[in-house]
């Protein structure tokens, strides 16, 4: 058993066998036009996270570029009692890649603290900016976003397959807006 595990580890290191994707394997998309990315995105699905425990539907993220290069982020959702809950935050670039961002929802006066910022990487993006796959290097968080409240089934399944290929475990995926049946296309 130990020999098999050692062989597998060495084979993975040598590139002979593909093992689980590591954090360094995950890359944001190469190009992101923040002006085109701006606007309203609907959450189609996500990996569970405590930030959205009270959200049951109508989940959106609205991005507005600011003159200083940062982005205003407004996340909103409908709670079970019908109340709309929203959170106002900020996103900023963390390097040369415009798709490698970090976001904070803590008060601005705390923005000097590194731990109030979380990675937000656009890891897959439709050429026409109609859908996006957003995650972070540790693969703890993942969102499937779209410009419309629902995606077609083929696109949705393709995005799930892409996420799995990038090393995301999707067993607990929360589907907020199920795909459109083919008859609705």
C-alpha positions in Angstrom: 0.0 0.0 0.0 2.8 2.4 0.9 4.7 1.5 -2.2 1.6 2.2 -4.4 1.1 5.6 -2.8 4.8 6.4 -3.2 4.7 5.3 -6.8 1.6 7.4 -7.5 3.2 10.5 -5.8 6.4 10.1 -7.8 4.5 9.5 -11.0 2.3 12.6 -10.4 5.5 14.7 -9.7 7.0 13.4 -13.0 3.9 14.2 -14.9 3.2 10.5 -15.8 -0.1 10.4 -14.1 -2.4 13.4 -13.6 -3.2 13.9 -10.0 -5.4 16.5 -8.4 -4.9 20.0 -9.7 -2.9 22.2 -7.3 -3.5 25.8 -6.4 -0.7 26.8 -8.8 -2.4 25.1 -11.7 -5.5 27.4 -11.4 -5.1 30.5 -13.4 -7.4 33.4 -14.1 -8.4 34.1 -17.7 -5.7 36.0 -19.6 -7.8 38.9 -20.7 -10.7 40.6 -18.9 -12.2 43.8 -20.1 -13.5 45.3 -16.9 -15.8 47.6 -18.8 -17.5 44.7 -20.5 -17.5 42.7 -17.3 -19.3 45.5 -15.5 -23.0 45.3 -15.0 -25.4 42.7 -13.5 -24.6 39.0 -13.2 -27.0 36.4 -12.0 -25.8 33.6 -9.8 -26.7 30.3 -11.4 -24.9 28.0 -9.0 -22.3 28.1 -6.2 -20.3 26.0 -3.8 -21.9 26.4 -0.4 -20.5 29.4 1.7 -21.6 31.0 4.9 -22.0 34.4 3.2 -25.0 33.2 1.3 -26.7 31.0 3.9 -29.8 33.2 4.0 -30.1 33.6 0.2 -32.8 31.6 -1.5 -33.2 33.3 -4.9 -32.7 36.4 -7.1 -29.0 36.4 -6.4 -27.1 39.0 -8.3 -23.7 40.7 -8.3 -23.4 44.2 -9.9 -20.0 45.5 -10.8 -19.3 49.2 -11.5 -15.8 50.4 -12.4 -14.6 53.4 -10.6 -12.2 56.1 -11.8 -9.5 55.0 -9.4 -9.4 51.5 -11.1 -11.3 49.7 -8.4 -14.7 48.2 -8.8 -17.8 48.7 -6.8 -19.4 45.4 -6.0 -23.0 45.1 -4.9 -24.2 41.6 -4.0 -28.0 41.2 -3.5 -30.4 38.3 -2.9 -33.9 37.4 -1.7 -34.2 35.8 1.7 -36.9 33.2 2.5 -39.1 35.9 4.0 -39.0 37.8 0.7 -36.7 40.5 2.1 -33.9 41.7 -0.2 -30.5 41.6 1.4 -27.5 43.4 -0.1 -23.9 44.0 0.6 -21.7 46.7 -0.8 -18.1 46.0 -1.4 -15.0 46.8 -3.5 -12.8 44.8 -5.8 -9.3 45.6 -6.9 -6.6 44.0 -9.1 -3.9 42.0 -7.3 -1.3 41.8 -10.1 -0.8 42.3 -13.8 -3.7 40.1 -14.8 -7.0 42.1 -14.8 -8.9 38.8 -14.0 -7.0 38.3 -10.8 -8.9 40.4 -8.3 -9.6 40.5 -4.6 -12.8 41.7 -3.0 -13.8 43.0 0.4 -17.1 43.6 2.0 -15.7 44.9 5.3 -15.9 48.6 6.0 -13.5 50.7 4.0 -11.7 51.9 7.1 -10.5 48.2 7.6 -9.2 47.9 4.0 -5.6 48.2 5.1 -5.9 44.8 6.8 -5.0 42.0 4.4 -7.4 39.5 5.9 -10.5 41.5 4.9 -9.7 40.9 1.2 -10.6 37.6 -0.5 -9.4 36.3 -3.8 -11.8 36.7 -6.7 -10.5 35.2 -9.9 -12.4 35.0 -13.2 -11.3 31.5 -14.3 -13.4 31.0 -17.4 -15.3 33.6 -19.4 -17.6 33.5 -22.4 -16.2 35.4 -25.4 -19.3 37.5 -25.4 -19.3 37.9 -21.6 -22.6 36.0 -21.2 -21.3 33.6 -18.5 -18.4 33.5 -16.1 -16.8 30.9 -13.8 -15.4 32.6 -10.7 -13.3 31.0 -8.0 -10.1 31.3 -6.0 -6.8 29.4 -5.7 -7.8 27.1 -2.8 -11.0 26.0 -4.7 -13.1 26.5 -1.6 -15.4 29.0 -3.4 -16.9 28.8 -6.9 -19.7 30.7 -8.6 -21.3 30.1 -12.0 -22.6 33.5 -13.2 -24.6 34.5 -16.2 -26.0 37.7 -17.7 -29.5 36.1 -17.8 -31.2 34.4 -14.8 -30.8 31.0 -16.4 -28.4 29.1 -18.7 -29.1 26.5 -21.2 -28.5 22.9 -20.0 -25.5 22.3 -22.3 -23.7 25.4 -21.2 -24.4 24.7 -17.6 -23.1 21.1 -17.8 -20.1 22.3 -19.8 -19.2 24.8 -17.0 -19.6 22.1 -14.3 -17.2 19.9 -16.3 -14.8 22.7 -16.7 -14.8 23.4 -13.0 -14.2 19.7 -12.2 -11.3 19.8 -14.7 -9.9 22.7 -12.7 -10.0 20.6 -9.5 -13.2 21.8 -8.0 -15.3 19.2 -6.0 -18.9 19.8 -7.0 -20.8 17.3 -4.9 -22.3 20.1 -2.8 -23.0 22.5 -5.6 -26.0 24.7 -4.8 -28.0 25.3 -8.0 -29.9 28.5 -7.6 -31.3 28.8 -11.1 -31.7 25.4 -12.8 -30.9 25.3 -16.5 -33.5 26.0 -19.1 -35.1 22.9 -20.7 -34.3 22.6 -24.4 -37.9 23.5 -25.2 -37.4 27.1 -23.7 -34.4 27.9 -26.0 
